[in-house]
Amino acid sequence: MKLSIIIVNYNVTELLRKCLSSIEKFCDVNYEVIVIDNASPDRSWKELIKEFPDVKFLASAVNGGFAVANNLAAAAANGEYLLLLNPDTELEGFYMKEILAFADSKKDFGCLGVRMHDAKGNFLPESKRSVPDMFNSFEKLFISFKKNNSKSYYRNDIGEYEIAEVEVITGAFLLCRKKVYQEAGGLDEAYFMYGEDIDLCYTFIRRGLKIWYYGKASILHHKGESTVKDKVYLERFYGAMQIFVDKYYRKDRLQHNLLSAGLKLRHRIEKMKLK
């Protein structure tokens, strides 16, 4: 088995149906699909079991978070490669064979992401990013204009359609070898949701592996349609960023203090907008 596609579902049955249909249409390698439902209150996802008989459906009794679910599914996967794929995405072409050939050609391959755009065709800049530090995080949190700078949080120095080495790709489409994923410990389960993709990429880099942005291939990402931007979302998002800061910058007091202060301030601003 060359590829195991892992999808974590939570209350997005219709988006998941579109995602699975796109895989059936475009995946041009020997693959399996594992869908793990994270204790969705909406049980309509079970309708898809008959509709997609070749998909392996797993059901978690509790919602332990995105990282826990992916790690559970990865343990059951048979593929040489894992593709962590969001249920609110759709493949858009016969490029998996090409991508896997690219990955096979890199001995120091860590993981790979592709170009993402939303339903309106807008490019999603989180497709290619830098590891957060006190400089690019300030830009991300408080400055809206774009800078063509390699230290920019969003790698604006790299073209949308290029193939290039970056530091961080998104967990919405993250391809890596299963062996490498397991050796790195999988996704850090301290993160409930958000931030675990940044952490995994940084873990790969610290192990001497490379992260690739593959702009020749694209996916549609129905960004925001599966996420309610409420206080719970804000707590999880900024909480995840704080976990990363505490994990990697605690010994650097200046960066740790500045990053923590910036996160708290931005979190407070975003909470005020909800009122």
C-alpha contacts under 8 A as a table, 3 or more apart, distances in Angstrom:
res1	aa1	res2	aa2	distance
1	M	4	S	7.61
1	M	30	N	5.93
1	M	31	Y	6.10
1	M	32	E	7.65
1	M	78	N	6.15
1	M	79	G	4.68
1	M	80	E	6.42
2	K	29	V	7.12
2	K	30	N	5.56
2	K	31	Y	5.97
2	K	79	G	4.93
2	K	80	E	5.05
2	K	81	Y	6.12
3	L	29	V	7.46
3	L	30	N	6.48
3	L	31	Y	4.61
3	L	32	E	6.46
3	L	78	N	7.74
3	L	79	G	4.43
3	L	80	E	5.87
3	L	81	Y	4.79
3	L	82	L	5.87
3	L	83	L	7.17
4	S	31	Y	5.66
4	S	32	E	4.95
4	S	33	V	5.84
4	S	34	I	7.17
4	S	77	A	5.94
4	S	78	N	6.50
4	S	79	G	4.71
4	S	80	E	7.52
4	S	81	Y	6.17
4	S	82	L	4.92
4	S	83	L	6.16
5	I	31	Y	7.27
5	I	32	E	6.15
5	I	33	V	4.70
5	I	34	I	6.09
5	I	82	L	5.92
5	I	83	L	4.67
5	I	84	L	6.16
5	I	85	L	6.77
6	I	33	V	6.08
6	I	34	I	4.95
6	I	35	V	5.98
6	I	36	I	7.70
6	I	70	N	6.92
6	I	73	A	6.60
6	I	74	A	7.25
6	I	82	L	7.06
6	I	83	L	5.97
6	I	84	L	5.00
6	I	85	L	5.97
7	I	33	V	7.69
7	I	34	I	6.28
7	I	35	V	4.77
7	I	36	I	6.31
7	I	70	N	7.60
7	I	84	L	6.31
7	I	85	L	5.25
7	I	86	N	5.78
7	I	87	P	5.97
8	V	35	V	5.89
8	V	36	I	5.01
8	V	37	D	5.88
8	V	38	N	6.77
8	V	66	F	6.98
8	V	69	A	6.57
8	V	70	N	6.71
8	V	85	L	7.77
8	V	86	N	6.70
8	V	87	P	6.70
9	N	12	V	6.55
9	N	13	T	7.75
9	N	16	L	7.26
9	N	35	V	6.85
9	N	36	I	6.06
9	N	37	D	4.63
9	N	38	N	6.02
9	N	40	S	7.61
9	N	86	N	7.97
9	N	87	P	6.18
10	Y	13	T	7.96
10	Y	37	D	6.02
10	Y	38	N	5.56
10	Y	39	A	7.10
10	Y	40	S	5.04
11	N	40	S	5.34
11	N	41	P	6.90
11	N	42	D	5.47
11	N	43	R	7.81
11	N	45	W	7.79
11	N	226	S	7.87
12	V	15	L	5.43
12	V	16	L	6.01
12	V	45	W	7.84
12	V	87	P	7.28
12	V	88	D	7.57
12	V	226	S	6.47
13	T	16	L	5.01
13	T	17	R	6.13
13	T	44	S	6.42
13	T	45	W	5.08
14	E	17	R	5.05
14	E	18	K	6.49
15	L	18	K	5.19
15	L	19	C	6.22
15	L	87	P	6.12
15	L	88	D	5.18
15	L	89	T	7.55
16	L	19	C	4.92
16	L	20	L	6.13
16	L	87	P	4.73
16	L	88	D	6.32
17	R	20	L	5.27
17	R	21	S	6.15
17	R	48	L	7.16
18	K	21	S	5.08
18	K	22	S	6.20
18	K	89	T	7.99
18	K	90	E	6.72
19	C	22	S	5.22
19	C	23	I	6.44
19	C	87	P	5.90
19	C	88	D	6.66
19	C	89	T	5.71
19	C	90	E	4.78
19	C	91	L	7.24
20	L	23	I	5.10
20	L	24	E	6.31
20	L	52	F	7.89
20	L	90	E	7.94
21	S	24	E	5.10
21	S	25	K	6.20
22	S	25	K	5.01
22	S	26	F	5.99
22	S	27	C	7.92
22	S	90	E	5.59
22	S	91	L	5.38
22	S	92	E	7.22
23	I	26	F	5.33
23	I	27	C	5.22
23	I	90	E	7.51
23	I	91	L	6.28
24	E	27	C	6.16
26	F	91	L	6.72
26	F	92	E	7.03
26	F	93	G	5.58
26	F	94	F	4.99
26	F	95	Y	7.78
27	C	31	Y	7.80
27	C	94	F	6.20
27	C	95	Y	7.55
27	C	96	M	6.08
28	D	94	F	6.01
28	D	95	Y	7.33
28	D	96	M	6.11
28	D	97	K	6.04
29	V	96	M	6.70
29	V	97	K	5.80
31	Y	79	G	7.21
32	E	54	D	7.85
32	E	55	V	6.96
32	E	56	K	7.86
32	E	78	N	7.97
32	E	79	G	7.54
33	V	54	D	7.75
33	V	55	V	5.17
33	V	56	K	6.16
34	I	55	V	6.07
34	I	56	K	4.79
34	I	57	F	5.95
34	I	58	L	7.32
34	I	73	A	6.70
34	I	77	A	7.53
35	V	55	V	7.18
35	V	56	K	6.21
35	V	57	F	4.87
35	V	58	L	6.05
35	V	73	A	7.74
36	I	57	F	5.91
36	I	58	L	4.53
36	I	59	A	5.58
36	I	60	S	6.88
36	I	69	A	6.71
36	I	70	N	7.88
36	I	73	A	6.69
37	D	40	S	6.45
37	D	57	F	7.66
37	D	58	L	6.26
37	D	59	A	4.90
37	D	60	S	5.95
38	N	59	A	6.66
38	N	60	S	5.29
38	N	61	A	7.45
38	N	62	V	6.52
38	N	63	N	4.83
38	N	64	G	7.36
38	N	65	G	7.44
38	N	69	A	6.87
39	A	59	A	6.79
39	A	60	S	5.53
39	A	61	A	5.68
39	A	62	V	5.27
39	A	63	N	5.33
40	S	43	R	6.26
40	S	63	N	7.89
42	D	45	W	7.35
43	R	46	K	6.12
44	S	47	E	5.67
44	S	48	L	7.91
45	W	48	L	5.61
45	W	49	I	7.66
46	K	49	I	5.51
47	E	50	K	6.42
47	E	51	E	6.94
48	L	51	E	4.76
48	L	52	F	5.83
49	I	52	F	5.48
49	I	53	P	5.87
49	I	55	V	7.41
49	I	57	F	7.02
50	K	53	P	5.36
52	F	55	V	5.69
53	P	56	K	7.84
58	L	73	A	7.96
60	S	63	N	6.78
60	S	69	A	7.66
64	G	67	A	7.94
64	G	68	V	5.79
64	G	69	A	6.89
64	G	192	F	7.00
65	G	68	V	5.54
65	G	69	A	6.34
65	G	189	E	7.74
65	G	191	Y	7.49
65	G	192	F	4.39
65	G	193	M	5.96
66	F	69	A	5.33
66	F	70	N	6.24
66	F	191	Y	7.88
66	F	192	F	5.95
66	F	193	M	5.42
67	A	70	N	5.26
67	A	71	N	6.16
67	A	187	L	5.19
67	A	188	D	6.37
67	A	189	E	5.22
67	A	191	Y	6.72
67	A	192	F	6.55
67	A	193	M	7.12
67	A	196	E	6.83
68	V	71	N	5.22
68	V	72	L	6.22
68	V	187	L	7.50
68	V	189	E	5.63
68	V	192	F	7.92
69	A	72	L	5.15
69	A	73	A	6.29
70	N	73	A	5.15
70	N	74	A	5.96
70	N	84	L	7.51
70	N	187	L	7.50
71	N	74	A	4.97
71	N	75	A	6.25
71	N	186	G	6.11
71	N	187	L	6.64
72	L	75	A	5.34
72	L	76	A	6.85
73	A	76	A	5.22
73	A	77	A	6.33
74	A	77	A	4.98
74	A	82	L	7.36
74	A	178	K	7.58
77	A	82	L	7.81
79	G	82	L	6.47
79	G	178	K	7.14
80	E	177	R	5.95
80	E	178	K	5.74
80	E	179	K	7.55
81	Y	175	L	6.93
81	Y	176	C	5.62
81	Y	177	R	4.19
81	Y	178	K	5.13
82	L	174	L	7.95
82	L	175	L	5.71
82	L	176	C	5.48
82	L	177	R	5.89
82	L	178	K	5.54
83	L	173	F	6.65
83	L	174	L	5.50
83	L	175	L	4.39
83	L	176	C	6.61
84	L	171	G	6.44
84	L	172	A	6.72
84	L	173	F	5.60
84	L	174	L	5.05
84	L	175	L	6.43
85	L	89	T	7.30
85	L	171	G	6.99
85	L	172	A	5.09
85	L	173	F	4.71
85	L	174	L	6.70
86	N	89	T	5.67
86	N	171	G	7.45
86	N	172	A	4.66
86	N	173	F	6.74
88	D	221	H	5.96
88	D	222	H	5.41
88	D	223	K	7.34
88	D	225	E	7.66
88	D	226	S	6.88
89	T	172	A	7.43
89	T	219	I	6.46
89	T	220	L	5.39
89	T	221	H	4.41
89	T	222	H	6.13
90	E	219	I	5.55
90	E	220	L	5.11
90	E	221	H	6.68
91	L	218	S	7.13
91	L	219	I	4.96
91	L	220	L	6.75
92	E	217	A	7.89
92	E	218	S	6.26
92	E	219	I	5.60
92	E	220	L	7.16
93	G	217	A	7.47
93	G	218	S	7.73
94	F	97	K	7.48
95	Y	98	E	5.18
95	Y	99	I	6.14
95	Y	217	A	6.59
96	M	99	I	5.01
96	M	100	L	6.04
97	K	100	L	5.24
97	K	101	A	6.14
98	E	101	A	5.14
98	E	102	F	6.29
99	I	102	F	5.05
99	I	103	A	6.27
99	I	214	Y	7.99
100	L	103	A	4.89
100	L	104	D	6.03
101	A	104	D	5.00
101	A	105	S	6.30
102	F	105	S	5.23
102	F	106	K	6.91
103	A	106	K	5.47
103	A	109	F	6.30
103	A	112	L	7.92
104	D	107	K	7.26
104	D	109	F	7.96
106	K	109	F	5.11
108	D	208	G	7.20
108	D	209	L	4.92
108	D	210	K	6.02
109	F	176	C	7.67
109	F	209	L	5.67
109	F	210	K	5.37
109	F	211	I	6.96
110	G	176	C	6.10
110	G	177	R	7.58
110	G	180	V	7.26
110	G	201	C	7.63
110	G	204	F	5.75
110	G	205	I	7.56
110	G	209	L	4.82
110	G	210	K	4.94
110	G	211	I	5.44
110	G	212	W	7.87
111	C	174	L	6.42
111	C	175	L	5.25
111	C	176	C	4.48
111	C	177	R	7.61
111	C	201	C	7.39
111	C	210	K	6.99
111	C	211	I	5.14
111	C	212	W	6.31
112	L	169	I	7.03
112	L	173	F	7.98
112	L	174	L	5.74
112	L	175	L	5.09
112	L	176	C	6.71
112	L	211	I	5.88
112	L	212	W	4.62
112	L	213	Y	5.82
112	L	214	Y	6.86
113	G	127	S	6.90
113	G	128	K	7.85
113	G	169	I	5.51
113	G	170	T	6.65
113	G	173	F	5.67
113	G	174	L	5.30
113	G	175	L	6.60
113	G	212	W	6.41
113	G	213	Y	5.12
113	G	214	Y	6.00
114	V	127	S	6.58
114	V	173	F	6.95
114	V	213	Y	5.76
114	V	214	Y	4.75
114	V	215	G	5.47
114	V	216	K	7.49
114	V	217	A	5.68
114	V	218	S	5.57
114	V	219	I	7.15
115	R	123	F	7.54
115	R	124	L	7.66
115	R	127	S	5.75
115	R	160	E	6.86
115	R	161	Y	7.26
115	R	213	Y	7.54
115	R	214	Y	6.68
115	R	215	G	4.88
115	R	216	K	7.33
115	R	217	A	6.11
115	R	218	S	4.56
115	R	219	I	6.50
116	M	123	F	6.02
116	M	124	L	5.47
116	M	125	P	7.96
116	M	127	S	5.98
116	M	218	S	5.53
116	M	219	I	5.09
116	M	220	L	5.95
116	M	221	H	6.22
117	H	120	K	7.71
117	H	121	G	5.44
117	H	122	N	5.15
117	H	123	F	4.29
117	H	124	L	5.15
117	H	218	S	7.51
117	H	219	I	6.63
117	H	220	L	5.34
117	H	221	H	5.87
118	D	121	G	5.29
118	D	122	N	5.42
118	D	123	F	6.70
118	D	124	L	6.87
118	D	220	L	5.73
118	D	221	H	5.12
118	D	222	H	5.56
118	D	223	K	6.13
119	A	122	N	7.43
119	A	220	L	6.61
119	A	221	H	7.01
119	A	222	H	6.00
123	F	160	E	7.76
124	L	127	S	6.03
125	P	128	K	6.32
125	P	129	R	7.69
125	P	154	Y	5.94
125	P	155	R	7.82
126	E	129	R	6.02
126	E	154	Y	6.36
126	E	169	I	7.07
126	E	170	T	6.54
127	S	169	I	5.63
127	S	170	T	5.91
127	S	213	Y	7.49
128	K	154	Y	6.10
128	K	155	R	5.76
128	K	166	V	6.54
128	K	167	E	7.67
128	K	168	V	6.08
128	K	169	I	5.22
128	K	170	T	7.49
128	K	213	Y	6.29
129	R	152	S	7.80
129	R	153	Y	5.45
129	R	154	Y	4.50
129	R	155	R	5.19
129	R	166	V	6.62
129	R	167	E	6.14
129	R	168	V	4.84
129	R	169	I	6.20
130	S	136	N	7.93
130	S	151	K	6.89
130	S	152	S	6.90
130	S	153	Y	5.01
130	S	154	Y	6.45
130	S	155	R	6.61
130	S	166	V	6.76
130	S	167	E	4.94
130	S	168	V	5.48
131	V	153	Y	7.31
131	V	167	E	5.86
131	V	168	V	6.15
131	V	198	I	7.01
131	V	202	Y	6.91
132	P	136	N	6.24
132	P	137	S	5.58
132	P	153	Y	6.77
133	D	136	N	5.75
133	D	137	S	5.65
133	D	255	Q	7.29
133	D	259	L	7.55
134	M	137	S	5.31
134	M	138	F	6.12
134	M	255	Q	5.74
134	M	258	L	6.64
134	M	259	L	5.66
135	F	138	F	5.42
135	F	139	E	6.63
135	F	151	K	7.95
136	N	139	E	4.96
136	N	140	K	6.12
136	N	151	K	6.34
136	N	152	S	5.33
136	N	153	Y	4.83
137	S	140	K	4.88
137	S	141	L	5.97
137	S	153	Y	6.60
137	S	259	L	7.36
138	F	141	L	5.20
138	F	142	F	5.78
138	F	143	I	7.19
138	F	259	L	7.95
138	F	262	G	7.09
139	E	142	F	5.54
139	E	143	I	4.77
139	E	144	S	7.40
139	E	152	S	7.46
139	E	153	Y	7.17
140	K	143	I	6.12
140	K	144	S	7.34
140	K	153	Y	6.23
141	L	262	G	7.49
141	L	263	L	7.75
141	L	266	R	6.59
142	F	266	R	7.81
146	K	156	N	7.22
147	K	152	S	6.64
147	K	156	N	6.48
147	K	157	D	7.98
148	N	152	S	7.27
148	N	155	R	7.65
148	N	156	N	4.99
148	N	157	D	4.75
149	N	152	S	5.21
149	N	155	R	7.19
149	N	156	N	6.46
149	N	157	D	5.57
150	S	155	R	6.04
150	S	156	N	7.18
150	S	157	D	5.66
151	K	155	R	7.31
152	S	155	R	5.59
152	S	156	N	6.79
155	R	158	I	5.76
155	R	166	V	7.71
156	N	159	G	6.99
158	I	162	E	6.71
158	I	164	A	7.25
159	G	162	E	5.21
159	G	215	G	7.99
160	E	215	G	5.92
161	Y	214	Y	7.59
161	Y	215	G	4.09
161	Y	216	K	5.43
162	E	213	Y	7.63
162	E	214	Y	6.60
162	E	215	G	4.83
162	E	216	K	6.57
163	I	212	W	7.21
163	I	213	Y	5.59
163	I	214	Y	4.60
163	I	215	G	5.41
163	I	216	K	6.94
164	A	212	W	5.82
164	A	213	Y	5.37
164	A	214	Y	6.80
165	E	210	K	6.85
165	E	211	I	5.69
165	E	212	W	4.57
165	E	213	Y	6.12
166	V	169	I	7.64
166	V	210	K	7.79
166	V	211	I	5.53
166	V	212	W	5.71
166	V	213	Y	6.34
167	E	201	C	6.72
167	E	202	Y	7.10
167	E	205	I	7.48
167	E	210	K	7.74
167	E	211	I	5.72
167	E	212	W	7.82
168	V	197	D	7.64
168	V	198	I	5.82
168	V	201	C	5.57
168	V	202	Y	7.26
168	V	211	I	6.74
169	I	174	L	7.15
169	I	197	D	7.18
169	I	198	I	7.24
169	I	201	C	7.24
169	I	211	I	7.48
169	I	212	W	7.73
169	I	213	Y	7.02
170	T	173	F	6.19
170	T	174	L	6.46
170	T	197	D	5.99
170	T	198	I	7.46
171	G	174	L	5.17
171	G	196	E	7.83
171	G	197	D	5.07
176	C	180	V	7.03
176	C	181	Y	6.68
177	R	180	V	5.26
177	R	181	Y	6.19
178	K	181	Y	4.98
178	K	182	Q	6.13
179	K	182	Q	5.22
179	K	183	E	6.08
180	V	183	E	5.05
180	V	184	A	6.14
181	Y	184	A	5.26
181	Y	185	G	6.45
181	Y	186	G	5.10
182	Q	185	G	4.98
182	Q	186	G	5.31
183	E	186	G	7.45
184	A	200	L	7.80
184	A	203	T	6.90
184	A	204	F	7.13
185	G	188	D	7.27
186	G	200	L	7.39
187	L	196	E	5.93
187	L	197	D	7.37
187	L	199	D	7.72
187	L	200	L	6.09
188	D	191	Y	6.21
188	D	196	E	6.14
188	D	199	D	7.36
188	D	200	L	7.44
189	E	192	F	6.67
189	E	196	E	7.93
190	A	243	I	7.76
191	Y	194	Y	6.78
191	Y	195	G	6.71
191	Y	196	E	5.93
191	Y	240	A	5.87
191	Y	243	I	7.44
192	F	236	R	7.20
192	F	240	A	7.63
193	M	196	E	7.09
193	M	236	R	6.44
193	M	237	F	7.19
193	M	240	A	7.15
194	Y	197	D	7.27
194	Y	236	R	7.16
194	Y	237	F	5.77
194	Y	240	A	5.94
194	Y	241	M	7.93
195	G	198	I	5.27
195	G	199	D	6.27
195	G	237	F	7.54
195	G	240	A	5.35
195	G	241	M	6.13
195	G	244	F	7.19
196	E	199	D	4.98
196	E	200	L	6.10
196	E	240	A	7.84
197	D	200	L	5.13
197	D	201	C	6.20
198	I	201	C	5.27
198	I	202	Y	6.17
199	D	202	Y	5.13
199	D	203	T	6.04
199	D	244	F	6.88
200	L	203	T	4.93
200	L	204	F	6.23
201	C	204	F	5.11
201	C	205	I	6.30
201	C	211	I	6.89
202	Y	205	I	4.99
202	Y	206	R	6.15
203	T	206	R	5.14
203	T	207	R	6.34
204	F	207	R	5.05
204	F	208	G	6.56
204	F	209	L	5.23
204	F	210	K	7.05
204	F	211	I	7.79
205	I	208	G	5.15
205	I	209	L	4.98
205	I	210	K	6.02
205	I	211	I	7.38
206	R	209	L	7.30
214	Y	217	A	6.26
215	G	218	S	6.85
222	H	225	E	5.83
222	H	226	S	7.75
223	K	226	S	7.31
224	G	227	T	5.02
224	G	228	V	7.32
225	E	228	V	7.78
227	T	233	Y	7.90
228	V	233	Y	6.89
229	K	232	V	7.78
229	K	233	Y	5.51
229	K	234	L	7.10
230	D	233	Y	5.24
230	D	234	L	6.39
230	D	274	L	7.31
231	K	234	L	5.02
231	K	235	E	6.12
231	K	271	K	6.81
231	K	274	L	7.84
232	V	235	E	5.14
232	V	236	R	6.21
233	Y	236	R	5.19
233	Y	237	F	6.00
234	L	237	F	5.13
234	L	238	Y	5.95
234	L	239	G	7.87
234	L	267	H	6.97
234	L	270	E	7.62
234	L	271	K	7.47
235	E	238	Y	5.59
235	E	239	G	5.52
236	R	239	G	4.98
236	R	240	A	5.92
237	F	240	A	5.22
237	F	241	M	6.50
238	Y	241	M	5.03
238	Y	242	Q	6.22
238	Y	263	L	6.59
238	Y	264	K	7.90
238	Y	267	H	6.53
239	G	242	Q	5.07
239	G	243	I	6.31
240	A	243	I	5.06
240	A	244	F	6.50
241	M	244	F	5.18
241	M	245	V	6.32
241	M	263	L	7.65
242	Q	245	V	4.98
242	Q	246	D	6.02
242	Q	260	S	6.66
242	Q	263	L	7.37
243	I	246	D	5.19
243	I	247	K	6.01
244	F	247	K	5.10
244	F	248	Y	6.17
244	F	249	Y	8.00
245	V	248	Y	5.53
245	V	249	Y	5.32
245	V	250	R	6.98
245	V	256	H	6.30
245	V	259	L	7.07
245	V	260	S	7.21
246	D	249	Y	5.74
246	D	250	R	5.17
246	D	256	H	7.07
247	K	250	R	6.49
248	Y	251	K	7.70
249	Y	252	D	5.16
249	Y	253	R	7.22
249	Y	255	Q	6.45
249	Y	256	H	5.17
250	R	253	R	6.13
250	R	256	H	5.60
251	K	256	H	7.74
252	D	255	Q	5.65
252	D	256	H	5.96
253	R	256	H	5.00
253	R	257	N	5.83
254	L	257	N	5.35
254	L	258	L	6.13
255	Q	258	L	5.24
255	Q	259	L	5.84
256	H	259	L	5.32
256	H	260	S	5.96
257	N	260	S	5.20
257	N	261	A	6.05
258	L	261	A	5.15
258	L	262	G	6.10
259	L	262	G	5.10
259	L	263	L	6.17
260	S	263	L	5.18
260	S	264	K	6.21
261	A	264	K	5.20
261	A	265	L	6.17
262	G	265	L	5.18
262	G	266	R	6.12
263	L	266	R	5.22
263	L	267	H	5.93
264	K	267	H	5.06
264	K	268	R	6.13
265	L	268	R	5.14
265	L	269	I	6.30
266	R	269	I	5.02
266	R	270	E	6.19
267	H	270	E	5.18
267	H	271	K	6.20
268	R	271	K	5.18
268	R	272	M	6.32
269	I	272	M	5.22
269	I	273	K	6.54
270	E	273	K	5.16
270	E	274	L	6.84
271	K	274	L	5.34
271	K	275	K	7.11
272	M	275	K	5.48
